[in-house]
Amino acid sequence: MNDRVCIILASRDRDVLKWGLRYAWKSTTEKYLEDIKVIIFGPSEKVIAQDKELQESAKRFMDLGKDIIACKACSDEEGVSDKLAELGIKVEYVGSIIGQAIKEGYVPMVW
């Protein structure tokens, strides 16, 4: 059984992002899955950069010792790379990161 997931938050819908971040946090604290990666991509980056509640949810997940990675290409285009980095979100090019996660058996879960 595979119990590793790569959650990709790509929606511009803040409610989808809220529940995606909550799922990541809850799955980690309750040990539903062995390992969870969270990547924010595209429209979600701008929404998270502007929304205090989502920022708190992201911080809560990162406080568990987990990373959230934002796509540098997307965040540069949206002008939010610096803001995301200030929040403690790693800003990196994620194409190869997602590909490697899939090769390592992480199931992609897109929100």
Secondary structure, 3 states (H helix, E strand, C coil): CCCEEEEEECCCCHHHHHHHHHHHHHHHHCCCCCEEEEEECCHHHHHHHHCHHHHHHHHHHHCCCCCEEEEHHHHHHHCCHHHHHHCCCEEECCHHHHHHHHHCCCEEEEC
